[in-house]
Amino acid sequence: MTIRERFLTRWGHGVTRHPLITLAICLAIAAGSVVLAITSLELHADRSDLVSGELDWSRRYAEYRQDFRRWDDLVLCFEGDPSDFRIDELAREVARRLDAEQRVASADAGFLATEAGPRMWKVADENEFEQALAWFGHARVVAAQRNPAEALAQFATSLPGYEHQSSMTEGLDTFVRPVLDGLEGRPATFDLLAPMKETWQSLTTGTGSIRTVLVHMDRSDVGGIEAVGEDLALVRKLAADVVEELAPGTNWGATGLPALEADETTQAIKDSTAASIIAFVLVTLMMLLIFKRITLPLLAAGSLLVGMAWSFGWVVLSVGHLQLLSVVFSAILIGLGIDFVLHLLARLRVVHTEYDTLPEAMARSFRDAGPGLITGATTTALAFAATSLTDFKGVAEMGVIAGGGVILLLVAMLCVFPAALAVGGRWRQRIERVRTWDDESIHRALGWSNRRPWLVLGLTVLGIAALLVPMSRVSYDSNILNLQPEGLESVRWQHRLEQDAGANIWSGLVLTTPAEAEGMIESLRGVEGVGGVSGMGMLFPPDADDREHRLQQVRDRPPVAVEPDDPQTSLITTLGLIADGLRARGGDNPQAAELADDITRSLASWNDVGDDARTDRMESMTRAWRTGAGQLRMAVELAMTPGMPGPDELPPVLRESWIGADGQWLLRVEPLPGEDSILEPTRLATFVESVRTAAPDVLGPPVQILESSRLITTAYRMAALYALIAVVVILLLDFRSVIDAALAITPVFIGFIGVFGVMGVVGMQVNFANLMVLPLIFGIGVDAGVHVVHRWRERPDGMPAGLVGGTGQAITLTMATTIIGFGAMLVAEHRGIRSLSIVMVTGLAITWLACMIVLPAALRLRTGLKAHTCPETSQQR
């Protein structure tokens, strides 16, 4: 016997000769692995963790996130008519209540005018700019009046100047109340800046139809997907309560990068957990049908659980966490792990009658099936491990986790199952109850392929050729939103924001210095496909010169003073007209009616006093007026100072978002809104490369997604190449024949062409999730091919070639369990995981057909048409 055969013989003999010691060791390792996973395993939702931080574009994005602390704000969206002030108040109340939460660092729905510099109004949208310009022009004239009578007369002729307030009545109230105080002999205080101080600027999208609340969470003590999920639950619960209380029926939702990533990862975890449970149950049920009794399926399922526990321990020791790609590893390994037991049982069922004891029969089964199991598991593990050599960190981690997991599952299944079978007793009776396909059945079903091998191979070549054209239409879909569940709240609202300027998180990000900002902004605005430059670009509106010209026209008009013949009479007359107007147009407005009544009461008080008292009151009001008018005049002069606002005039929420800790300015380069998302392959590359013509170091989510897409496709191509080289070397060492190694790998190539051809026919594209089909089909297909070639080398005269002696049944059952493992993912709501399931089930089915029909036909030609004797007998085993 060779060294390998002696090793396998001792392994099979040892685990069944000393089953209790074997089980004790295996269960102890499993228990330690479970404890390690529970206490140390982390889940990462951040897509940036999937790529190496050493890559230039990834490093720059990481530096940006360090400098701009609000890069990961959650975004609450509240939809309503731009003129509906209830929505503004709703957003403000949500922000106020969130600010009171300990886990919220800050929540901002907007800012007061007093929080911004005096010239910030100059960079508002066109409508707001026009209203503000009219107000400041009116305020400039009012401030020039010498007394309250002149001012009130002027004010009464220009009431539309106050229409940008929540109502005309509020503007009147601010101006008239001090006059009423003076008329009644109370000290008058003209706070003419009150309308400016109380002006609230909501954070909105470009059209103003969506108010946003930026929520920055305090994650100084906690991190990971659990913390982000808890943050989201807190924010959503509080917002829902406020909406129900203040504005029931308002359309609202939460989005932002953390929400998108957390929602996606949470859903992927739910889907993979459900798929793992379903796969485990279905595989166990399938084994119940095959084994006819419950004992063997339970032993196999228990062995699988031990192997899975080892695998989770391996995850902690090797990588330390799971992420979006690797979170599905458990469902994958369930289907692969049970295959080892099925191959072992298939051989044991054939040879057990030749031996008196289980250790002897198991040693023979290990010696016969072991080489195929070890070679198959090694090639599968290498196919996964090859991905660890790539630059894509997420793919590399998945390769390490799955590659190590396959080897651990092999060891666990070949230790725990034989030992448990020995402990249970009555092993022979249990083995004999296993349903088998005798070689006659295989011969009847598939013998035709061995009798007409040239026909089979010819039809295979024609089929492959027919699939090459649709295969060429398959491309990579870079839109990560196409992977997420349909109707997911964060995705739905992000689509809404994409269609409205000013809040698109898929904007390109450009960091620049204050000195270079204006030139950079001008260059970016000239780039095709750019819809606007926000962030610090807000301080440089494209029509800045026109706005300054219009403002200069207002400044050039000297304020006209109203000079009534009798100020007292003019004052009283104007107040009377205002009261009448409020009553006539106030309607159901109680505030208007209250102000009209107060005017009437104050006029009555004025009429009740003598001329001297009236003169004193008028002089007191005039002095108060001049103080207030002086303050207003100074504020208006500052607001109308030439030039656009500087960075020091930004309100804190914008300053924190757009100016980094190192002083760099952030420019948000927004793509033109369109029917297709900017993440669609047809737009993404064009947009990023166009922006790079003006800003080569552009970064941000579009760049991350584009470069990650390029990196992952390259990574999987290289992984496939590395895996091919590694597997070919293993097969050459195993078979010591180039032709046999090539035949064993043939089902893989047929599976690849078949699955990508079918994808092209149905219009399915490769994406971030299903691209892992390359190493998966490679490893699994080679495993099946190896078993067929090994059996053929032992029995070259068997019919069908390579499928006798239980191999055909074992391959079919193992493929079925693996298909079940992937098929269980069809229940996933995550569209990426579901697409992986569809692609893998299709690919595995084609690979199985290649192993059962095409490979035996090729092996028959390799043997020679004359060497097709009857199926193997018990004496020929």
Secondary structure, DSSP 8 states (H G I E B T S, - for coil): --HHHHHHHHHHHHHHHSHHHHHHHHHHHHHHHHHHHHHH-EE---GGGGS-TTSHHHHHHHHHHHH-TTTT-EEEEEE--TT-HHHHHHHHHHHHHHHTSTTEEEEESEEEGGGS-TTGGGGS-HHHHHHHHHHHHHHHHHHT-SSHHHHHHHHHTTGGGGTTSS-HHHHHHHHHHHHHHHHTTS-----TTHHHHT-EEE-B-TTSSEEEEEEEE--SS--HHHHHHHHHHHHHHHHHHHHHHH-TT--EEEESHHHHHHHHHHHHHHHHHHHHHHHHHHHHHHHHHHHSSSHHHHHHHHHHHHHHHHHHHHHHHHTSEE-TTGGGHHHHHHHHHHHHHHHHHHHHHHHGGG-SSHHHHHHHHHHHHHHHHHHHHHHHHHHHHGGGGSS-HHHHHHHHHHHHHHHHHHHHHHHHHHHHHHHH--HHHHHHTS----HHHHHHHHHHHHHSHHHHHHHHHHHHHHHHHHHTT--B---GGGTS-TT-HHHHHHHHHHTSTT--TT-EEEEE-HHHHHHHHHHHHTSTTEEEEEEGGGGS-TTHHHHHHHHHHHHHS-------S-HHHHHHHHHHHHHHHHHHHHTT-HHHHHHHHHHHHHHHHHHTS-HHHHHHHHHHHHHHHHHHHHHHHHHHHHHT-SS---GGGS-HHHHHHHB-TTS-EEEEEEE---SS-TTSHHHHHHHHHHHHHH-TT-BSHHHHHHHHHHHHHHHHHHHHHHHHHHHHHHHHHHH--HHHHHHHHHHHHHHHHHHHHHHHHHT--B-TTGGGHHHHHHHHHHHHHHHHHHHHHH-TT-SSTT-TTTHHHHHHHHHHHHHHHHHGGGG-SSHHHHHHHHHHHHHHHHHHHIIIIIHHHHHHHHH-TT---S---GGG-
